[in-house]
Amino acid sequence: MSKALLDANPLIAAFDESHTDHRRAREFVAALQQFCTSPQVQGAFLRFFTRPWTDASGQRRPPRMTTGQAMGQLRAILALPQHRFLADDVSFDKVSMRSLSGFKRWNDAYLIALARHHRLKLATLERKLDNMDDEKSPVLQVIG
């Protein structure tokens, strides 16, 4: 595969060396001729790094980055020659309701529709999205 729209999780993992899936996400992104991000993916990247979080022991932790640091990191990614910006140019009424279960899946369903509209694969680390893709013309690429 030479081009893909990245879901937020491989974007985060590829550029965060402390992420559990950093190596496989980084290798996947490096092998692409072109990777795309959309405003929704960029916003998820910024939210991830600038929100407080809870570690494995249940301890509350401060944000991983300041808002300025996170924006600087995002700008560095967007400046890479392999990056292409992909506008959110699909209306939500074009989103498939296939296996849509609950409010947390709207963004995933939207990104699948956006990738399909632009004839791209949607690269993700989430296997649970498989059932949301169209079996006849799949666009989902789970990074293994």
Buried (B, 14 or more C-beta within 10 A) or exposed (E): EEBBBBBBBBBBBBBBEEBEBBEBBBEBBEEBEEBBBBEBBBBBBBEBBBEEEEEEEEEEEEBBBEEEEBBEBBEEBEEEEEBBEBEEEBEEEEBBEEBBEEEEBEBBBBBBBBBBBBEBBBBBBBEEBEEBBEEEEEBBBBBE
